[in-house]
């Protein structure tokens, strides 16, 4: 392995999506606009651990990119996750939604609709994933209803 390969966190290039049964899958993302074969119809797919590209058909609205960072428990953090930040004297203390801003090509944490902070590894190391916006709409509503950050 060369130095360039050692510095790349390959897990940071993974995606997560939920299938129609409600199970989560992590792997590479494939988007098919036309059938790949009689058995593989157009749709969104996550690969399995051995690299089979069309292993799991997933719901497109649940697809999230991996940030490449792990929380304090060692879990990878994905776009759409809700984290709890342990920063008592900071505006980002409490729950935040993890999002990706295409226009600035960065992951952010949003503790309210009016405040966002660029996601850095040091933010995540003191945080824990407590849910996600798809399975925990009550947590998402709690974040969205915050008026302002004190």
Protein Blocks (a to p, Z undefined) as FASTA:
>chain_A
ZZklmmpcfklmcccdddfkopacdddddddfbdfbfklccddddddfkopaklpccdfk
lgccdehiacfkopacdehiacddddfkbckgcjddddddfklopadddfbfkbccdddf
klmmmgccfbdfklmmmlmmmmmmpmbdZZ
